[in-house]
Amino acid sequence: MKLIPVFLFSFFTLTLISCGSDDDICLSGEATPRMKLKFKTKSTGKMKTLDTLFVNVDYGNGQVPVIAQTRVDSVLIPLRVDENNFTKIYVGTSRIGSPSEISVNYSTKSQYVSPACGIKKVYENVTSILEVPNPVLDLEQNQTQITDEAKTHFFLLF
């Protein structure tokens, strides 16, 4: 008789302990990384904080507003995850006026992360072309691979 409560208690405790694992939740930044951009002044090369920034991205169905911020020193921009090997980015410092147009070219590789996170895209051989240079005056490449969001990949020169 006393064996049944001990068995049930042990079964319940083991069930609670074995329910969770590290693969149940994808929280530690293992998803497809975004491209990190920071800003510099072209004449001095010093880091710059922008008063306002508007970023639109063309993911294949026209421009989509991604960022509209004030007092910003860096931004993270998601790139395309389909089979295309480029993303068009439009950067402006006001809602009106023509933005700068940047074409980011890359090759992608799929990388398995875990059962909960699945597969992420890693971007390799990343290059960019400034197609319309106003208000962004130039680009400075810092990384040729996008594997995480910790490093700055490009500097936009204003």
JOSULPE-V43885 format. One record per pair of residues at least 12 apart in sequence whose C-alpha atoms are under 10 Angstrom apart, sorted by the first residue. I is the first residue (numbers start at 1). GAP is how many residues later the second one is. D is the distance in Angstrom with one decimal. If there is no record, write none. Layout:
i=I gap=GAP d=D
i=I gap=GAP d=D
//
This chain:
i=22 gap=92 d=9.5
i=22 gap=94 d=9.0
i=23 gap=90 d=9.6
i=23 gap=91 d=6.4
i=23 gap=92 d=6.3
i=23 gap=93 d=5.6
i=23 gap=94 d=7.9
i=24 gap=90 d=9.1
i=24 gap=91 d=7.8
i=24 gap=92 d=5.6
i=24 gap=93 d=8.7
i=25 gap=89 d=9.6
i=25 gap=90 d=9.3
i=25 gap=91 d=6.0
i=25 gap=92 d=7.5
i=26 gap=87 d=9.3
i=26 gap=88 d=8.3
i=26 gap=89 d=9.1
i=26 gap=90 d=5.9
i=26 gap=91 d=5.3
i=26 gap=92 d=9.1
i=27 gap=89 d=9.7
i=27 gap=90 d=8.7
i=28 gap=89 d=9.9
i=29 gap=88 d=9.7
i=29 gap=119 d=8.0
i=29 gap=120 d=8.4
i=30 gap=82 d=9.8
i=30 gap=83 d=6.8
i=30 gap=84 d=8.8
i=30 gap=87 d=7.1
i=30 gap=88 d=9.3
i=30 gap=89 d=9.2
i=30 gap=90 d=7.6
i=30 gap=117 d=9.7
i=30 gap=118 d=8.3
i=31 gap=82 d=8.1
i=31 gap=86 d=6.8
i=31 gap=87 d=8.4
i=31 gap=88 d=7.8
i=31 gap=89 d=5.6
i=31 gap=90 d=8.1
i=31 gap=91 d=9.7
i=31 gap=116 d=9.9
i=31 gap=117 d=8.9
i=32 gap=46 d=8.4
i=32 gap=47 d=9.0
i=32 gap=49 d=8.4
i=32 gap=78 d=9.4
i=32 gap=79 d=9.3
i=32 gap=81 d=9.9
i=32 gap=85 d=9.7
i=32 gap=87 d=8.2
i=32 gap=88 d=4.7
i=32 gap=89 d=5.2
i=32 gap=90 d=6.8
i=32 gap=91 d=9.1
i=32 gap=114 d=9.2
i=32 gap=115 d=8.0
i=32 gap=116 d=8.0
i=32 gap=117 d=9.3
i=33 gap=43 d=8.9
i=33 gap=44 d=9.0
i=33 gap=45 d=7.3
i=33 gap=46 d=8.5
i=33 gap=87 d=8.0
i=33 gap=88 d=7.6
i=33 gap=89 d=7.3
i=33 gap=90 d=8.5
i=33 gap=113 d=6.7
i=33 gap=114 d=6.2
i=33 gap=115 d=5.1
i=33 gap=116 d=5.7
i=33 gap=117 d=9.4
i=34 gap=41 d=9.3
i=34 gap=42 d=5.6
i=34 gap=43 d=5.2
i=34 gap=44 d=4.5
i=34 gap=45 d=6.4
i=34 gap=46 d=9.7
i=34 gap=88 d=9.7
i=34 gap=89 d=9.6
i=34 gap=112 d=7.6
i=34 gap=113 d=8.7
i=34 gap=114 d=7.4
i=34 gap=115 d=6.1
i=34 gap=116 d=9.8
i=34 gap=119 d=9.7
i=35 gap=40 d=8.1
i=35 gap=41 d=5.4
i=35 gap=42 d=5.1
i=35 gap=43 d=6.2
i=35 gap=44 d=7.0
i=35 gap=69 d=10.0
i=35 gap=88 d=9.3
i=35 gap=110 d=9.6
i=35 gap=111 d=6.7
i=35 gap=112 d=9.2
i=35 gap=113 d=8.4
i=35 gap=114 d=6.7
i=35 gap=115 d=9.6
i=35 gap=116 d=9.0
i=35 gap=117 d=7.8
i=35 gap=118 d=6.3
i=35 gap=119 d=8.1
i=36 gap=38 d=7.0
i=36 gap=39 d=5.7
i=36 gap=40 d=4.5
i=36 gap=41 d=6.5
i=36 gap=42 d=9.0
i=36 gap=107 d=10.0
i=36 gap=110 d=8.8
i=36 gap=112 d=9.2
i=36 gap=113 d=6.3
i=36 gap=114 d=8.0
i=36 gap=115 d=7.0
i=36 gap=116 d=5.1
i=36 gap=117 d=5.4
i=36 gap=118 d=6.8
i=36 gap=119 d=8.7
i=37 gap=36 d=8.6
i=37 gap=37 d=5.5
i=37 gap=38 d=5.3
i=37 gap=39 d=6.4
i=37 gap=40 d=7.8
i=37 gap=103 d=10.0
i=37 gap=104 d=9.8
i=37 gap=105 d=9.7
i=37 gap=112 d=10.0
i=37 gap=114 d=9.2
i=37 gap=115 d=5.9
i=37 gap=116 d=6.1
i=37 gap=117 d=5.1
i=37 gap=118 d=5.6
i=37 gap=119 d=6.9
i=38 gap=12 d=9.9
i=38 gap=34 d=9.0
i=38 gap=35 d=6.0
i=38 gap=36 d=4.4
i=38 gap=37 d=6.7
i=38 gap=38 d=9.1
i=38 gap=102 d=9.8
i=38 gap=114 d=6.7
i=38 gap=115 d=8.2
i=38 gap=116 d=6.6
i=38 gap=117 d=4.9
i=38 gap=118 d=6.3
i=38 gap=119 d=8.8
i=39 gap=33 d=9.1
i=39 gap=34 d=6.4
i=39 gap=35 d=6.7
i=39 gap=36 d=9.3
i=39 gap=97 d=9.5
i=39 gap=100 d=9.4
i=39 gap=101 d=9.6
i=39 gap=115 d=8.5
i=39 gap=116 d=5.2
i=39 gap=117 d=4.8
i=39 gap=118 d=5.9
i=39 gap=119 d=7.2
i=40 gap=33 d=9.2
i=40 gap=96 d=10.0
i=40 gap=98 d=9.8
i=40 gap=99 d=9.5
i=40 gap=100 d=9.2
i=40 gap=115 d=6.5
i=40 gap=116 d=6.2
i=40 gap=117 d=4.8
i=40 gap=118 d=6.2
i=41 gap=95 d=9.9
i=41 gap=96 d=9.3
i=41 gap=97 d=9.9
i=41 gap=114 d=9.7
i=41 gap=115 d=8.4
i=41 gap=116 d=5.4
i=41 gap=117 d=5.1
i=42 gap=94 d=9.3
i=42 gap=95 d=7.3
i=42 gap=96 d=7.5
i=42 gap=97 d=9.4
i=42 gap=98 d=9.9
i=42 gap=114 d=8.7
i=42 gap=115 d=5.0
i=42 gap=116 d=5.6
i=43 gap=114 d=8.8
i=43 gap=115 d=8.5
i=44 gap=113 d=9.9
i=45 gap=110 d=10.0
i=45 gap=112 d=8.0
i=45 gap=113 d=9.6
i=46 gap=111 d=9.5
i=47 gap=26 d=8.1
i=47 gap=108 d=9.1
i=47 gap=109 d=9.9
i=47 gap=110 d=9.2
i=48 gap=24 d=8.8
i=48 gap=25 d=6.5
i=48 gap=26 d=9.2
i=48 gap=108 d=9.6
i=48 gap=109 d=8.8
i=48 gap=110 d=8.4
i=49 gap=21 d=9.3
i=49 gap=22 d=6.3
i=49 gap=23 d=5.5
i=49 gap=24 d=4.5
i=49 gap=25 d=8.0
i=50 gap=19 d=9.1
i=50 gap=20 d=7.2
i=50 gap=21 d=5.5
i=50 gap=22 d=5.4
i=50 gap=23 d=6.3
i=50 gap=24 d=9.0
i=50 gap=43 d=7.9
i=50 gap=108 d=9.4
i=51 gap=18 d=8.2
i=51 gap=19 d=5.3
i=51 gap=20 d=4.5
i=51 gap=21 d=6.7
i=51 gap=22 d=9.1
i=51 gap=42 d=7.9
i=51 gap=43 d=9.7
i=52 gap=16 d=7.4
i=52 gap=17 d=5.7
i=52 gap=18 d=4.3
i=52 gap=19 d=6.0
i=52 gap=20 d=7.1
i=52 gap=21 d=10.0
i=52 gap=40 d=8.5
i=52 gap=41 d=5.5
i=52 gap=42 d=6.8
i=52 gap=43 d=9.4
i=53 gap=14 d=7.2
i=53 gap=15 d=5.7
i=53 gap=16 d=5.4
i=53 gap=17 d=6.4
i=53 gap=18 d=8.1
i=53 gap=19 d=7.3
i=53 gap=20 d=9.6
i=53 gap=21 d=9.9
i=53 gap=22 d=9.4
i=53 gap=38 d=7.3
i=53 gap=39 d=6.0
i=53 gap=40 d=4.7
i=53 gap=41 d=6.8
i=53 gap=42 d=8.8
i=54 gap=12 d=7.8
i=54 gap=13 d=5.5
i=54 gap=14 d=4.5
i=54 gap=15 d=6.7
i=54 gap=16 d=9.0
i=54 gap=36 d=8.1
i=54 gap=37 d=5.9
i=54 gap=38 d=5.1
i=54 gap=39 d=5.9
i=54 gap=40 d=6.6
i=54 gap=41 d=6.9
i=54 gap=45 d=8.6
i=55 gap=12 d=4.9
i=55 gap=13 d=6.6
i=55 gap=14 d=9.1
i=55 gap=20 d=9.2
i=55 gap=22 d=8.6
i=55 gap=34 d=7.0
i=55 gap=35 d=5.6
i=55 gap=36 d=4.7
i=55 gap=37 d=6.5
i=55 gap=38 d=8.7
i=55 gap=39 d=9.9
i=55 gap=40 d=9.7
i=55 gap=44 d=8.7
i=55 gap=45 d=9.5
i=56 gap=12 d=8.9
i=56 gap=21 d=9.5
i=56 gap=32 d=8.6
i=56 gap=33 d=6.0
i=56 gap=34 d=5.0
i=56 gap=35 d=6.7
i=56 gap=36 d=8.7
i=56 gap=43 d=9.1
i=56 gap=45 d=9.6
i=57 gap=20 d=8.4
i=57 gap=21 d=8.6
i=57 gap=22 d=8.3
i=57 gap=23 d=9.3
i=57 gap=30 d=7.3
i=57 gap=31 d=5.9
i=57 gap=32 d=4.6
i=57 gap=33 d=6.1
i=57 gap=34 d=8.8
i=57 gap=44 d=9.6
i=57 gap=45 d=9.6
i=58 gap=21 d=9.3
i=58 gap=22 d=8.7
i=58 gap=28 d=9.8
i=58 gap=29 d=6.5
i=58 gap=30 d=5.3
i=58 gap=31 d=6.5
i=58 gap=32 d=8.2
i=58 gap=45 d=9.9
i=59 gap=19 d=9.6
i=59 gap=20 d=7.8
i=59 gap=21 d=5.9
i=59 gap=22 d=8.9
i=59 gap=23 d=8.9
i=59 gap=25 d=9.4
i=59 gap=27 d=9.2
i=59 gap=28 d=6.7
i=59 gap=29 d=7.5
i=59 gap=30 d=9.2
i=60 gap=20 d=8.5
i=60 gap=22 d=9.5
i=60 gap=24 d=9.0
i=60 gap=26 d=10.0
i=60 gap=27 d=8.5
i=60 gap=28 d=9.0
i=62 gap=26 d=9.8
i=63 gap=25 d=8.7
i=63 gap=26 d=8.5
i=63 gap=27 d=8.2
i=64 gap=25 d=9.6
i=64 gap=26 d=9.6
i=65 gap=25 d=9.2
i=66 gap=12 d=8.6
i=66 gap=23 d=9.7
i=66 gap=24 d=9.9
i=67 gap=24 d=9.4
i=68 gap=24 d=9.6
i=68 gap=25 d=9.3
i=68 gap=26 d=9.3
i=68 gap=27 d=9.0
i=69 gap=24 d=9.7
i=70 gap=23 d=9.6
i=74 gap=78 d=8.7
i=74 gap=81 d=9.1
i=74 gap=82 d=9.8
i=75 gap=77 d=9.5
i=76 gap=73 d=7.7
i=76 gap=76 d=9.4
i=76 gap=77 d=9.9
i=77 gap=12 d=8.9
i=77 gap=72 d=9.9
i=79 gap=25 d=8.7
i=79 gap=27 d=9.9
i=79 gap=42 d=9.8
i=79 gap=44 d=9.1
i=80 gap=28 d=9.8
i=80 gap=41 d=9.5
i=81 gap=27 d=8.4
i=81 gap=29 d=9.9
i=81 gap=39 d=8.9
i=81 gap=40 d=6.8
i=81 gap=41 d=9.4
i=81 gap=42 d=9.6
i=82 gap=26 d=9.3
i=82 gap=39 d=9.5
i=83 gap=24 d=9.3
i=83 gap=25 d=8.3
i=84 gap=21 d=9.2
i=84 gap=22 d=9.0
i=84 gap=23 d=8.7
i=84 gap=24 d=9.0
i=85 gap=19 d=8.4
i=85 gap=20 d=5.8
i=85 gap=21 d=5.3
i=85 gap=22 d=5.7
i=85 gap=23 d=7.2
i=85 gap=38 d=9.2
i=85 gap=41 d=9.6
i=86 gap=17 d=6.7
i=86 gap=18 d=5.4
i=86 gap=19 d=4.3
i=86 gap=20 d=6.1
i=86 gap=21 d=8.3
i=86 gap=22 d=9.9
i=86 gap=40 d=9.3
i=86 gap=41 d=9.4
i=86 gap=42 d=9.2
i=87 gap=15 d=8.3
i=87 gap=16 d=5.9
i=87 gap=17 d=5.3
i=87 gap=18 d=6.7
i=87 gap=19 d=8.7
i=87 gap=41 d=9.5
i=88 gap=13 d=7.0
i=88 gap=14 d=5.8
i=88 gap=15 d=4.6
i=88 gap=16 d=6.3
i=88 gap=17 d=8.9
i=88 gap=40 d=9.6
i=88 gap=41 d=9.8
i=88 gap=43 d=9.8
i=89 gap=12 d=5.8
i=89 gap=13 d=5.1
i=89 gap=14 d=6.3
i=89 gap=15 d=7.6
i=89 gap=41 d=9.7
i=90 gap=12 d=6.3
i=90 gap=13 d=8.8
i=90 gap=41 d=10.0
i=90 gap=42 d=9.1
i=90 gap=46 d=9.9
i=91 gap=41 d=9.8
i=91 gap=42 d=9.9
i=91 gap=43 d=8.8
i=91 gap=44 d=7.8
i=91 gap=45 d=7.4
i=91 gap=65 d=9.6
i=92 gap=42 d=8.1
i=92 gap=43 d=6.5
i=92 gap=44 d=7.9
i=93 gap=41 d=9.7
i=93 gap=42 d=7.2
i=93 gap=43 d=9.1
i=94 gap=41 d=9.7
i=97 gap=37 d=9.6
i=97 gap=38 d=9.6
i=98 gap=34 d=8.9
i=98 gap=35 d=9.9
i=98 gap=36 d=7.5
i=98 gap=37 d=8.4
i=99 gap=33 d=7.7
i=99 gap=34 d=8.3
i=99 gap=35 d=6.4
i=99 gap=36 d=6.6
i=99 gap=37 d=8.3
i=100 gap=30 d=7.5
i=100 gap=31 d=7.4
i=100 gap=32 d=4.9
i=100 gap=33 d=5.3
i=100 gap=34 d=5.0
i=100 gap=35 d=5.9
i=100 gap=36 d=5.8
i=100 gap=37 d=8.5
i=100 gap=38 d=9.9
i=101 gap=28 d=8.6
i=101 gap=29 d=6.2
i=101 gap=30 d=5.4
i=101 gap=31 d=4.8
i=101 gap=32 d=7.1
i=101 gap=33 d=8.3
i=101 gap=34 d=9.6
i=101 gap=35 d=8.6
i=102 gap=26 d=6.7
i=102 gap=27 d=5.7
i=102 gap=28 d=4.7
i=102 gap=29 d=5.7
i=102 gap=30 d=7.1
i=102 gap=31 d=8.6
i=102 gap=34 d=9.2
i=102 gap=36 d=9.9
i=102 gap=37 d=9.1
i=103 gap=24 d=8.4
i=103 gap=25 d=5.5
i=103 gap=26 d=5.2
i=103 gap=27 d=6.6
i=103 gap=28 d=7.0
i=103 gap=29 d=9.7
i=104 gap=22 d=7.0
i=104 gap=23 d=5.8
i=104 gap=24 d=4.3
i=104 gap=25 d=6.6
i=104 gap=26 d=8.9
i=105 gap=18 d=9.3
i=105 gap=19 d=9.2
i=105 gap=20 d=7.8
i=105 gap=21 d=5.7
i=105 gap=22 d=5.3
i=105 gap=23 d=6.0
i=105 gap=24 d=8.2
i=106 gap=16 d=9.7
i=106 gap=17 d=6.1
i=106 gap=18 d=5.8
i=106 gap=19 d=5.3
i=106 gap=20 d=4.4
i=106 gap=21 d=6.5
i=106 gap=22 d=8.7
i=106 gap=38 d=8.8
i=106 gap=39 d=8.6
i=106 gap=40 d=9.5
i=107 gap=14 d=9.8
i=107 gap=15 d=8.4
i=107 gap=16 d=5.8
i=107 gap=17 d=5.2
i=107 gap=18 d=6.1
i=107 gap=19 d=7.2
i=107 gap=20 d=9.8
i=107 gap=38 d=9.4
i=108 gap=12 d=9.9
i=108 gap=13 d=6.3
i=108 gap=14 d=5.6
i=108 gap=15 d=4.7
i=108 gap=16 d=6.0
i=108 gap=17 d=8.7
i=108 gap=18 d=9.4
i=108 gap=37 d=9.7
i=108 gap=38 d=9.6
i=109 gap=12 d=5.7
i=109 gap=13 d=5.2
i=109 gap=14 d=6.5
i=109 gap=15 d=7.5
i=110 gap=12 d=6.2
i=110 gap=13 d=9.0
i=120 gap=27 d=9.6
i=121 gap=25 d=9.2
i=121 gap=26 d=8.4
i=122 gap=23 d=7.7
i=122 gap=24 d=6.1
i=122 gap=25 d=5.4
i=122 gap=26 d=8.4
i=123 gap=21 d=8.4
i=123 gap=22 d=5.6
i=123 gap=23 d=5.0
i=123 gap=24 d=6.7
i=123 gap=25 d=9.7
i=124 gap=19 d=9.5
i=124 gap=20 d=6.3
i=124 gap=21 d=4.5
i=124 gap=22 d=6.5
i=124 gap=23 d=8.3
i=125 gap=18 d=9.0
i=125 gap=19 d=5.3
i=125 gap=20 d=6.1
i=125 gap=21 d=8.9
i=126 gap=15 d=8.9
i=126 gap=17 d=7.6
i=126 gap=18 d=4.7
i=126 gap=19 d=5.9
i=126 gap=20 d=7.7
i=126 gap=27 d=8.9
i=126 gap=28 d=9.9
i=127 gap=14 d=7.6
i=127 gap=16 d=9.0
i=127 gap=17 d=6.9
i=127 gap=18 d=9.3
i=127 gap=26 d=9.9
i=127 gap=27 d=9.3
i=128 gap=12 d=9.0
i=128 gap=13 d=7.9
i=128 gap=16 d=9.9
i=128 gap=26 d=8.7
i=130 gap=26 d=9.8
i=133 gap=25 d=9.6
i=134 gap=24 d=8.8
i=135 gap=21 d=9.8
i=135 gap=22 d=9.0
i=135 gap=23 d=6.6
i=136 gap=20 d=6.4
i=136 gap=21 d=5.9
i=136 gap=22 d=5.1
i=137 gap=19 d=7.7
i=137 gap=20 d=5.6
i=137 gap=21 d=5.4
i=138 gap=17 d=8.6
i=138 gap=18 d=6.3
i=138 gap=19 d=5.1
i=138 gap=20 d=7.3
i=139 gap=15 d=6.9
i=139 gap=16 d=5.9
i=139 gap=17 d=5.0
i=139 gap=18 d=5.8
i=139 gap=19 d=9.1
i=140 gap=13 d=8.8
i=140 gap=14 d=5.7
i=140 gap=15 d=5.0
i=140 gap=16 d=6.5
i=140 gap=17 d=7.3
i=141 gap=12 d=6.4
i=141 gap=13 d=4.7
i=141 gap=14 d=6.4
i=141 gap=15 d=8.9
i=142 gap=12 d=5.3
i=142 gap=13 d=7.3
//
